[in-house]
Amino acid sequence: MAVATAAASSKAQPNAQKTYQVTRADLPLSCPMPQMMVWCSHPKVYLPIETTGKAKCPYCGADYELVN
């Protein structure tokens, strides 16, 4: 159990920020992102950011900006 707790604490808190900058390495973009804990967040949703460079999560309202 200690291993699971340690692994969970090393992940980022989901929905902690309202704006995130992401790179092409983060694509395909999902909210919450893979490095975030998912047990205390909303269902994973994939966000289309490639065309406009911006996306907004319909669940938590987080804004994502694609930077190079």
mmCIF file of the N, C-alpha and C atoms, coordinates in Angstrom:
data_MODEL
# 
_entry.id   MODEL 
# 
loop_
_atom_site.group_PDB 
_atom_site.id 
_atom_site.type_symbol 
_atom_site.label_atom_id 
_atom_site.label_alt_id 
_atom_site.label_comp_id 
_atom_site.label_asym_id 
_atom_site.label_entity_id 
_atom_site.label_seq_id 
_atom_site.pdbx_PDB_ins_code 
_atom_site.Cartn_x 
_atom_site.Cartn_y 
_atom_site.Cartn_z 
_atom_site.occupancy 
_atom_site.B_iso_or_equiv 
_atom_site.pdbx_formal_charge 
_atom_site.auth_seq_id 
_atom_site.auth_comp_id 
_atom_site.auth_asym_id 
_atom_site.auth_atom_id 
_atom_site.pdbx_PDB_model_num 
ATOM 1   N N  . MET A 1 1  ? 0.812   -1.190 0.000   1.00 0.00 ? 1  MET A N  1 
ATOM 2   C CA . MET A 1 1  ? 0.000   0.000  0.000   1.00 0.00 ? 1  MET A CA 1 
ATOM 3   C C  . MET A 1 1  ? 0.857   1.257  0.000   1.00 0.00 ? 1  MET A C  1 
ATOM 4   N N  . ALA A 1 2  ? 2.003   1.214  0.647   1.00 0.00 ? 2  ALA A N  1 
ATOM 5   C CA . ALA A 1 2  ? 2.882   2.382  0.686   1.00 0.00 ? 2  ALA A CA 1 
ATOM 6   C C  . ALA A 1 2  ? 3.384   2.743  -0.697  1.00 0.00 ? 2  ALA A C  1 
ATOM 7   N N  . VAL A 1 3  ? 3.586   1.758  -1.553  1.00 0.00 ? 3  VAL A N  1 
ATOM 8   C CA . VAL A 1 3  ? 4.042   2.022  -2.913  1.00 0.00 ? 3  VAL A CA 1 
ATOM 9   C C  . VAL A 1 3  ? 2.969   2.778  -3.678  1.00 0.00 ? 3  VAL A C  1 
ATOM 10  N N  . ALA A 1 4  ? 1.722   2.366  -3.549  1.00 0.00 ? 4  ALA A N  1 
ATOM 11  C CA . ALA A 1 4  ? 0.627   3.041  -4.243  1.00 0.00 ? 4  ALA A CA 1 
ATOM 12  C C  . ALA A 1 4  ? 0.488   4.473  -3.752  1.00 0.00 ? 4  ALA A C  1 
ATOM 13  N N  . THR A 1 5  ? 0.624   4.695  -2.463  1.00 0.00 ? 5  THR A N  1 
ATOM 14  C CA . THR A 1 5  ? 0.524   6.038  -1.906  1.00 0.00 ? 5  THR A CA 1 
ATOM 15  C C  . THR A 1 5  ? 1.664   6.920  -2.403  1.00 0.00 ? 5  THR A C  1 
ATOM 16  N N  . ALA A 1 6  ? 2.865   6.379  -2.448  1.00 0.00 ? 6  ALA A N  1 
ATOM 17  C CA . ALA A 1 6  ? 4.018   7.142  -2.941  1.00 0.00 ? 6  ALA A CA 1 
ATOM 18  C C  . ALA A 1 6  ? 3.840   7.496  -4.408  1.00 0.00 ? 6  ALA A C  1 
ATOM 19  N N  . ALA A 1 7  ? 3.340   6.554  -5.205  1.00 0.00 ? 7  ALA A N  1 
ATOM 20  C CA . ALA A 1 7  ? 3.130   6.815  -6.626  1.00 0.00 ? 7  ALA A CA 1 
ATOM 21  C C  . ALA A 1 7  ? 2.073   7.889  -6.819  1.00 0.00 ? 7  ALA A C  1 
ATOM 22  N N  . ALA A 1 8  ? 1.010   7.840  -6.043  1.00 0.00 ? 8  ALA A N  1 
ATOM 23  C CA . ALA A 1 8  ? -0.056  8.829  -6.167  1.00 0.00 ? 8  ALA A CA 1 
ATOM 24  C C  . ALA A 1 8  ? 0.435   10.208 -5.762  1.00 0.00 ? 8  ALA A C  1 
ATOM 25  N N  . SER A 1 9  ? 1.276   10.299 -4.741  1.00 0.00 ? 9  SER A N  1 
ATOM 26  C CA . SER A 1 9  ? 1.737   11.605 -4.290  1.00 0.00 ? 9  SER A CA 1 
ATOM 27  C C  . SER A 1 9  ? 2.723   12.236 -5.267  1.00 0.00 ? 9  SER A C  1 
ATOM 28  N N  . SER A 1 10 ? 3.307   11.461 -6.158  1.00 0.00 ? 10 SER A N  1 
ATOM 29  C CA . SER A 1 10 ? 4.239   12.014 -7.131  1.00 0.00 ? 10 SER A CA 1 
ATOM 30  C C  . SER A 1 10 ? 3.514   12.591 -8.350  1.00 0.00 ? 10 SER A C  1 
ATOM 31  N N  . LYS A 1 11 ? 2.231   12.340 -8.471  1.00 0.00 ? 11 LYS A N  1 
ATOM 32  C CA . LYS A 1 11 ? 1.451   12.884 -9.580  1.00 0.00 ? 11 LYS A CA 1 
ATOM 33  C C  . LYS A 1 11 ? 0.909   14.257 -9.215  1.00 0.00 ? 11 LYS A C  1 
ATOM 34  N N  . ALA A 1 12 ? 0.634   15.047 -10.232 1.00 0.00 ? 12 ALA A N  1 
ATOM 35  C CA . ALA A 1 12 ? 0.121   16.397 -10.023 1.00 0.00 ? 12 ALA A CA 1 
ATOM 36  C C  . ALA A 1 12 ? -1.355  16.352 -9.644  1.00 0.00 ? 12 ALA A C  1 
ATOM 37  N N  . GLN A 1 13 ? -1.759  17.318 -8.863  1.00 0.00 ? 13 GLN A N  1 
ATOM 38  C CA . GLN A 1 13 ? -3.160  17.449 -8.473  1.00 0.00 ? 13 GLN A CA 1 
ATOM 39  C C  . GLN A 1 13 ? -3.967  17.891 -9.689  1.00 0.00 ? 13 GLN A C  1 
ATOM 40  N N  . PRO A 1 14 ? -5.041  17.168 -10.061 1.00 0.00 ? 14 PRO A N  1 
ATOM 41  C CA . PRO A 1 14 ? -5.830  17.575 -11.218 1.00 0.00 ? 14 PRO A CA 1 
ATOM 42  C C  . PRO A 1 14 ? -6.661  18.821 -10.899 1.00 0.00 ? 14 PRO A C  1 
ATOM 43  N N  . ASN A 1 15 ? -6.965  19.577 -11.906 1.00 0.00 ? 15 ASN A N  1 
ATOM 44  C CA . ASN A 1 15 ? -7.832  20.738 -11.791 1.00 0.00 ? 15 ASN A CA 1 
ATOM 45  C C  . ASN A 1 15 ? -7.313  21.763 -10.776 1.00 0.00 ? 15 ASN A C  1 
ATOM 46  N N  . ALA A 1 16 ? -6.014  21.782 -10.545 1.00 0.00 ? 16 ALA A N  1 
ATOM 47  C CA . ALA A 1 16 ? -5.425  22.707 -9.587  1.00 0.00 ? 16 ALA A CA 1 
ATOM 48  C C  . ALA A 1 16 ? -5.208  24.084 -10.197 1.00 0.00 ? 16 ALA A C  1 
ATOM 49  N N  . GLN A 1 17 ? -5.081  24.135 -11.496 1.00 0.00 ? 17 GLN A N  1 
ATOM 50  C CA . GLN A 1 17 ? -4.867  25.394 -12.198 1.00 0.00 ? 17 GLN A CA 1 
ATOM 51  C C  . GLN A 1 17 ? -6.028  25.613 -13.148 1.00 0.00 ? 17 GLN A C  1 
ATOM 52  N N  . LYS A 1 18 ? -6.181  26.822 -13.608 1.00 0.00 ? 18 LYS A N  1 
ATOM 53  C CA . LYS A 1 18 ? -7.201  27.105 -14.611 1.00 0.00 ? 18 LYS A CA 1 
ATOM 54  C C  . LYS A 1 18 ? -6.603  27.279 -15.996 1.00 0.00 ? 18 LYS A C  1 
ATOM 55  N N  . THR A 1 19 ? -5.277  27.427 -16.083 1.00 0.00 ? 19 THR A N  1 
ATOM 56  C CA . THR A 1 19 ? -4.615  27.566 -17.378 1.00 0.00 ? 19 THR A CA 1 
ATOM 57  C C  . THR A 1 19 ? -3.381  26.675 -17.408 1.00 0.00 ? 19 THR A C  1 
ATOM 58  N N  . TYR A 1 20 ? -3.255  25.918 -18.488 1.00 0.00 ? 20 TYR A N  1 
ATOM 59  C CA . TYR A 1 20 ? -2.108  25.027 -18.662 1.00 0.00 ? 20 TYR A CA 1 
ATOM 60  C C  . TYR A 1 20 ? -1.494  25.291 -20.027 1.00 0.00 ? 20 TYR A C  1 
ATOM 61  N N  . GLN A 1 21 ? -0.172  25.328 -20.092 1.00 0.00 ? 21 GLN A N  1 
ATOM 62  C CA . GLN A 1 21 ? 0.526   25.398 -21.376 1.00 0.00 ? 21 GLN A CA 1 
ATOM 63  C C  . GLN A 1 21 ? 1.022   23.987 -21.685 1.00 0.00 ? 21 GLN A C  1 
ATOM 64  N N  . VAL A 1 22 ? 0.736   23.531 -22.897 1.00 0.00 ? 22 VAL A N  1 
ATOM 65  C CA . VAL A 1 22 ? 1.127   22.192 -23.320 1.00 0.00 ? 22 VAL A CA 1 
ATOM 66  C C  . VAL A 1 22 ? 1.930   22.284 -24.606 1.00 0.00 ? 22 VAL A C  1 
ATOM 67  N N  . THR A 1 23 ? 2.694   21.237 -24.882 1.00 0.00 ? 23 THR A N  1 
ATOM 68  C CA . THR A 1 23 ? 3.482   21.176 -26.116 1.00 0.00 ? 23 THR A CA 1 
ATOM 69  C C  . THR A 1 23 ? 2.972   20.040 -26.990 1.00 0.00 ? 23 THR A C  1 
ATOM 70  N N  . ARG A 1 24 ? 3.511   19.946 -28.179 1.00 0.00 ? 24 ARG A N  1 
ATOM 71  C CA . ARG A 1 24 ? 3.110   18.863 -29.088 1.00 0.00 ? 24 ARG A CA 1 
ATOM 72  C C  . ARG A 1 24 ? 3.438   17.489 -28.500 1.00 0.00 ? 24 ARG A C  1 
ATOM 73  N N  . ALA A 1 25 ? 4.397   17.431 -27.605 1.00 0.00 ? 25 ALA A N  1 
ATOM 74  C CA . ALA A 1 25 ? 4.732   16.161 -26.939 1.00 0.00 ? 25 ALA A CA 1 
ATOM 75  C C  . ALA A 1 25 ? 3.586   15.684 -26.048 1.00 0.00 ? 25 ALA A C  1 
ATOM 76  N N  . ASP A 1 26 ? 2.693   16.596 -25.645 1.00 0.00 ? 26 ASP A N  1 
ATOM 77  C CA . ASP A 1 26 ? 1.554   16.251 -24.795 1.00 0.00 ? 26 ASP A CA 1 
ATOM 78  C C  . ASP A 1 26 ? 0.349   15.752 -25.589 1.00 0.00 ? 26 ASP A C  1 
ATOM 79  N N  . LEU A 1 27 ? 0.434   15.785 -26.900 1.00 0.00 ? 27 LEU A N  1 
ATOM 80  C CA . LEU A 1 27 ? -0.692  15.362 -27.746 1.00 0.00 ? 27 LEU A CA 1 
ATOM 81  C C  . LEU A 1 27 ? -0.748  13.849 -27.875 1.00 0.00 ? 27 LEU A C  1 
ATOM 82  N N  . PRO A 1 28 ? -1.916  13.240 -27.978 1.00 0.00 ? 28 PRO A N  1 
ATOM 83  C CA . PRO A 1 28 ? -3.224  13.874 -27.917 1.00 0.00 ? 28 PRO A CA 1 
ATOM 84  C C  . PRO A 1 28 ? -3.499  14.387 -26.510 1.00 0.00 ? 28 PRO A C  1 
ATOM 85  N N  . LEU A 1 29 ? -4.121  15.552 -26.435 1.00 0.00 ? 29 LEU A N  1 
ATOM 86  C CA . LEU A 1 29 ? -4.363  16.224 -25.163 1.00 0.00 ? 29 LEU A CA 1 
ATOM 87  C C  . LEU A 1 29 ? -5.612  15.688 -24.498 1.00 0.00 ? 29 LEU A C  1 
ATOM 88  N N  . SER A 1 30 ? -5.478  15.343 -23.231 1.00 0.00 ? 30 SER A N  1 
ATOM 89  C CA . SER A 1 30 ? -6.643  14.929 -22.457 1.00 0.00 ? 30 SER A CA 1 
ATOM 90  C C  . SER A 1 30 ? -6.666  15.695 -21.150 1.00 0.00 ? 30 SER A C  1 
ATOM 91  N N  . CYS A 1 31 ? -7.842  15.847 -20.600 1.00 0.00 ? 31 CYS A N  1 
ATOM 92  C CA . CYS A 1 31 ? -8.006  16.448 -19.279 1.00 0.00 ? 31 CYS A CA 1 
ATOM 93  C C  . CYS A 1 31 ? -8.787  15.441 -18.443 1.00 0.00 ? 31 CYS A C  1 
ATOM 94  N N  . PRO A 1 32 ? -8.258  15.015 -17.326 1.00 0.00 ? 32 PRO A N  1 
ATOM 95  C CA . PRO A 1 32 ? -6.958  15.339 -16.772 1.00 0.00 ? 32 PRO A CA 1 
ATOM 96  C C  . PRO A 1 32 ? -5.838  14.727 -17.608 1.00 0.00 ? 32 PRO A C  1 
ATOM 97  N N  . MET A 1 33 ? -4.660  15.341 -17.531 1.00 0.00 ? 33 MET A N  1 
ATOM 98  C CA . MET A 1 33 ? -3.502  14.870 -18.284 1.00 0.00 ? 33 MET A CA 1 
ATOM 99  C C  . MET A 1 33 ? -2.918  13.628 -17.611 1.00 0.00 ? 33 MET A C  1 
ATOM 100 N N  . PRO A 1 34 ? -2.134  12.824 -18.328 1.00 0.00 ? 34 PRO A N  1 
ATOM 101 C CA . PRO A 1 34 ? -1.593  11.574 -17.784 1.00 0.00 ? 34 PRO A CA 1 
ATOM 102 C C  . PRO A 1 34 ? -0.774  11.736 -16.502 1.00 0.00 ? 34 PRO A C  1 
ATOM 103 N N  . GLN A 1 35 ? -0.106  12.868 -16.316 1.00 0.00 ? 35 GLN A N  1 
ATOM 104 C CA . GLN A 1 35 ? 0.705   13.056 -15.118 1.00 0.00 ? 35 GLN A CA 1 
ATOM 105 C C  . GLN A 1 35 ? -0.120  13.519 -13.914 1.00 0.00 ? 35 GLN A C  1 
ATOM 106 N N  . MET A 1 36 ? -1.433  13.599 -14.064 1.00 0.00 ? 36 MET A N  1 
ATOM 107 C CA . MET A 1 36 ? -2.307  14.017 -12.969 1.00 0.00 ? 36 MET A CA 1 
ATOM 108 C C  . MET A 1 36 ? -3.001  12.811 -12.347 1.00 0.00 ? 36 MET A C  1 
ATOM 109 N N  . MET A 1 37 ? -3.292  12.910 -11.060 1.00 0.00 ? 37 MET A N  1 
ATOM 110 C CA . MET A 1 37 ? -4.078  11.871 -10.393 1.00 0.00 ? 37 MET A CA 1 
ATOM 111 C C  . MET A 1 37 ? -5.482  11.900 -10.989 1.00 0.00 ? 37 MET A C  1 
ATOM 112 N N  . VAL A 1 38 ? -6.054  10.749 -11.245 1.00 0.00 ? 38 VAL A N  1 
ATOM 113 C CA . VAL A 1 38 ? -7.387  10.723 -11.834 1.00 0.00 ? 38 VAL A CA 1 
ATOM 114 C C  . VAL A 1 38 ? -8.471  10.295 -10.851 1.00 0.00 ? 38 VAL A C  1 
ATOM 115 N N  . TRP A 1 39 ? -8.102  9.776  -9.724  1.00 0.00 ? 39 TRP A N  1 
ATOM 116 C CA . TRP A 1 39 ? -9.110  9.274  -8.791  1.00 0.00 ? 39 TRP A CA 1 
ATOM 117 C C  . TRP A 1 39 ? -9.982  10.380 -8.213  1.00 0.00 ? 39 TRP A C  1 
ATOM 118 N N  . CYS A 1 40 ? -9.516  11.603 -8.191  1.00 0.00 ? 40 CYS A N  1 
ATOM 119 C CA . CYS A 1 40 ? -10.301 12.697 -7.605  1.00 0.00 ? 40 CYS A CA 1 
ATOM 120 C C  . CYS A 1 40 ? -10.668 13.742 -8.654  1.00 0.00 ? 40 CYS A C  1 
ATOM 121 N N  . SER A 1 41 ? -10.791 13.314 -9.898  1.00 0.00 ? 41 SER A N  1 
ATOM 122 C CA . SER A 1 41 ? -11.075 14.251 -10.969 1.00 0.00 ? 41 SER A CA 1 
ATOM 123 C C  . SER A 1 41 ? -12.306 13.806 -11.742 1.00 0.00 ? 41 SER A C  1 
ATOM 124 N N  . HIS A 1 42 ? -12.602 14.526 -12.790 1.00 0.00 ? 42 HIS A N  1 
ATOM 125 C CA . HIS A 1 42 ? -13.717 14.174 -13.671 1.00 0.00 ? 42 HIS A CA 1 
ATOM 126 C C  . HIS A 1 42 ? -13.279 13.096 -14.664 1.00 0.00 ? 42 HIS A C  1 
ATOM 127 N N  . PRO A 1 43 ? -14.218 12.522 -15.432 1.00 0.00 ? 43 PRO A N  1 
ATOM 128 C CA . PRO A 1 43 ? -13.828 11.536 -16.446 1.00 0.00 ? 43 PRO A CA 1 
ATOM 129 C C  . PRO A 1 43 ? -12.868 12.147 -17.470 1.00 0.00 ? 43 PRO A C  1 
ATOM 130 N N  . LYS A 1 44 ? -11.980 11.320 -17.992 1.00 0.00 ? 44 LYS A N  1 
ATOM 131 C CA . LYS A 1 44 ? -11.019 11.789 -18.993 1.00 0.00 ? 44 LYS A CA 1 
ATOM 132 C C  . LYS A 1 44 ? -11.751 12.171 -20.274 1.00 0.00 ? 44 LYS A C  1 
ATOM 133 N N  . VAL A 1 45 ? -11.384 13.317 -20.797 1.00 0.00 ? 45 VAL A N  1 
ATOM 134 C CA . VAL A 1 45 ? -11.937 13.801 -22.053 1.00 0.00 ? 45 VAL A CA 1 
ATOM 135 C C  . VAL A 1 45 ? -10.776 14.262 -22.921 1.00 0.00 ? 45 VAL A C  1 
ATOM 136 N N  . TYR A 1 46 ? -10.826 13.920 -24.202 1.00 0.00 ? 46 TYR A N  1 
ATOM 137 C CA . TYR A 1 46 ? -9.787  14.356 -25.134 1.00 0.00 ? 46 TYR A CA 1 
ATOM 138 C C  . TYR A 1 46 ? -10.203 15.688 -25.744 1.00 0.00 ? 46 TYR A C  1 
ATOM 139 N N  . LEU A 1 47 ? -9.230  16.607 -25.808 1.00 0.00 ? 47 LEU A N  1 
ATOM 140 C CA . LEU A 1 47 ? -9.511  17.966 -26.260 1.00 0.00 ? 47 LEU A CA 1 
ATOM 141 C C  . LEU A 1 47 ? -8.834  18.254 -27.595 1.00 0.00 ? 47 LEU A C  1 
ATOM 142 N N  . PRO A 1 48 ? -9.594  18.742 -28.582 1.00 0.00 ? 48 PRO A N  1 
ATOM 143 C CA . PRO A 1 48 ? -9.015  19.080 -29.890 1.00 0.00 ? 48 PRO A CA 1 
ATOM 144 C C  . PRO A 1 48 ? -8.325  20.431 -29.843 1.00 0.00 ? 48 PRO A C  1 
ATOM 145 N N  . ILE A 1 49 ? -7.012  20.410 -29.750 1.00 0.00 ? 49 ILE A N  1 
ATOM 146 C CA . ILE A 1 49 ? -6.253  21.650 -29.612 1.00 0.00 ? 49 ILE A CA 1 
ATOM 147 C C  . ILE A 1 49 ? -5.389  21.942 -30.838 1.00 0.00 ? 49 ILE A C  1 
ATOM 148 N N  . GLU A 1 50 ? -5.214  20.958 -31.695 1.00 0.00 ? 50 GLU A N  1 
ATOM 149 C CA . GLU A 1 50 ? -4.270  21.080 -32.816 1.00 0.00 ? 50 GLU A CA 1 
ATOM 150 C C  . GLU A 1 50 ? -4.628  22.192 -33.798 1.00 0.00 ? 50 GLU A C  1 
ATOM 151 N N  . THR A 1 51 ? -5.883  22.418 -34.070 1.00 0.00 ? 51 THR A N  1 
ATOM 152 C CA . THR A 1 51 ? -6.288  23.387 -35.090 1.00 0.00 ? 51 THR A CA 1 
ATOM 153 C C  . THR A 1 51 ? -6.138  24.828 -34.642 1.00 0.00 ? 51 THR A C  1 
ATOM 154 N N  . THR A 1 52 ? -6.646  25.146 -33.474 1.00 0.00 ? 52 THR A N  1 
ATOM 155 C CA . THR A 1 52 ? -6.661  26.541 -33.016 1.00 0.00 ? 52 THR A CA 1 
ATOM 156 C C  . THR A 1 52 ? -5.541  26.876 -32.029 1.00 0.00 ? 52 THR A C  1 
ATOM 157 N N  . GLY A 1 53 ? -4.948  25.849 -31.406 1.00 0.00 ? 53 GLY A N  1 
ATOM 158 C CA . GLY A 1 53 ? -3.908  26.094 -30.413 1.00 0.00 ? 53 GLY A CA 1 
ATOM 159 C C  . GLY A 1 53 ? -4.460  26.355 -29.025 1.00 0.00 ? 53 GLY A C  1 
ATOM 160 N N  . LYS A 1 54 ? -5.786  26.291 -28.885 1.00 0.00 ? 54 LYS A N  1 
ATOM 161 C CA . LYS A 1 54 ? -6.427  26.501 -27.588 1.00 0.00 ? 54 LYS A CA 1 
ATOM 162 C C  . LYS A 1 54 ? -7.569  25.512 -27.426 1.00 0.00 ? 54 LYS A C  1 
ATOM 163 N N  . ALA A 1 55 ? -7.819  25.136 -26.174 1.00 0.00 ? 55 ALA A N  1 
ATOM 164 C CA . ALA A 1 55 ? -8.935  24.235 -25.872 1.00 0.00 ? 55 ALA A CA 1 
ATOM 165 C C  . ALA A 1 55 ? -9.396  24.502 -24.447 1.00 0.00 ? 55 ALA A C  1 
ATOM 166 N N  . LYS A 1 56 ? -10.662 24.221 -24.195 1.00 0.00 ? 56 LYS A N  1 
ATOM 167 C CA . LYS A 1 56 ? -11.243 24.393 -22.864 1.00 0.00 ? 56 LYS A CA 1 
ATOM 168 C C  . LYS A 1 56 ? -11.920 23.089 -22.471 1.00 0.00 ? 56 LYS A C  1 
ATOM 169 N N  . CYS A 1 57 ? -11.627 22.619 -21.264 1.00 0.00 ? 57 CYS A N  1 
ATOM 170 C CA . CYS A 1 57 ? -12.230 21.381 -20.780 1.00 0.00 ? 57 CYS A CA 1 
ATOM 171 C C  . CYS A 1 57 ? -13.703 21.637 -20.462 1.00 0.00 ? 57 CYS A C  1 
ATOM 172 N N  . PRO A 1 58 ? -14.609 20.820 -21.007 1.00 0.00 ? 58 PRO A N  1 
ATOM 173 C CA . PRO A 1 58 ? -16.030 21.022 -20.731 1.00 0.00 ? 58 PRO A CA 1 
ATOM 174 C C  . PRO A 1 58 ? -16.429 20.631 -19.305 1.00 0.00 ? 58 PRO A C  1 
ATOM 175 N N  . TYR A 1 59 ? -15.597 19.872 -18.623 1.00 0.00 ? 59 TYR A N  1 
ATOM 176 C CA . TYR A 1 59 ? -15.913 19.460 -17.257 1.00 0.00 ? 59 TYR A CA 1 
ATOM 177 C C  . TYR A 1 59 ? -15.461 20.476 -16.218 1.00 0.00 ? 59 TYR A C  1 
ATOM 178 N N  . CYS A 1 60 ? -14.175 20.817 -16.221 1.00 0.00 ? 60 CYS A N  1 
ATOM 179 C CA . CYS A 1 60 ? -13.626 21.663 -15.158 1.00 0.00 ? 60 CYS A CA 1 
ATOM 180 C C  . CYS A 1 60 ? -13.356 23.093 -15.599 1.00 0.00 ? 60 CYS A C  1 
ATOM 181 N N  . GLY A 1 61 ? -13.445 23.358 -16.906 1.00 0.00 ? 61 GLY A N  1 
ATOM 182 C CA . GLY A 1 61 ? -13.245 24.716 -17.409 1.00 0.00 ? 61 GLY A CA 1 
ATOM 183 C C  . GLY A 1 61 ? -11.788 25.121 -17.566 1.00 0.00 ? 61 GLY A C  1 
ATOM 184 N N  . ALA A 1 62 ? -10.857 24.182 -17.379 1.00 0.00 ? 62 ALA A N  1 
ATOM 185 C CA . ALA A 1 62 ? -9.431  24.503 -17.537 1.00 0.00 ? 62 ALA A CA 1 
ATOM 186 C C  . ALA A 1 62 ? -9.146  24.885 -18.986 1.00 0.00 ? 62 ALA A C  1 
ATOM 187 N N  . ASP A 1 63 ? -8.341  25.931 -19.149 1.00 0.00 ? 63 ASP A N  1 
ATOM 188 C CA . ASP A 1 63 ? -7.931  26.376 -20.479 1.00 0.00 ? 63 ASP A CA 1 
ATOM 189 C C  . ASP A 1 63 ? -6.559  25.798 -20.781 1.00 0.00 ? 63 ASP A C  1 
ATOM 190 N N  . TYR A 1 64 ? -6.395  25.302 -22.000 1.00 0.00 ? 64 TYR A N  1 
ATOM 191 C CA . TYR A 1 64 ? -5.120  24.752 -22.448 1.00 0.00 ? 64 TYR A CA 1 
ATOM 192 C C  . TYR A 1 64 ? -4.640  25.564 -23.639 1.00 0.00 ? 64 TYR A C  1 
ATOM 193 N N  . GLU A 1 65 ? -3.340  25.853 -23.657 1.00 0.00 ? 65 GLU A N  1 
ATOM 194 C CA . GLU A 1 65 ? -2.723  26.608 -24.742 1.00 0.00 ? 65 GLU A CA 1 
ATOM 195 C C  . GLU A 1 65 ? -1.543  25.799 -25.276 1.00 0.00 ? 65 GLU A C  1 
ATOM 196 N N  . LEU A 1 66 ? -1.537  25.606 -26.580 1.00 0.00 ? 66 LEU A N  1 
ATOM 197 C CA . LEU A 1 66 ? -0.460  24.868 -27.244 1.00 0.00 ? 66 LEU A CA 1 
ATOM 198 C C  . LEU A 1 66 ? 0.693   25.811 -27.524 1.00 0.00 ? 66 LEU A C  1 
ATOM 199 N N  . VAL A 1 67 ? 1.854   25.512 -26.955 1.00 0.00 ? 67 VAL A N  1 
ATOM 200 C CA . VAL A 1 67 ? 3.057   26.315 -27.182 1.00 0.00 ? 67 VAL A CA 1 
ATOM 201 C C  . VAL A 1 67 ? 4.107   25.435 -27.860 1.00 0.00 ? 67 VAL A C  1 
ATOM 202 N N  . ASN A 1 68 ? 4.982   26.061 -28.614 1.00 0.00 ? 68 ASN A N  1 
ATOM 203 C CA . ASN A 1 68 ? 6.013   25.281 -29.314 1.00 0.00 ? 68 ASN A CA 1 
ATOM 204 C C  . ASN A 1 68 ? 7.289   25.261 -28.609 1.00 0.00 ? 68 ASN A C  1 
# 
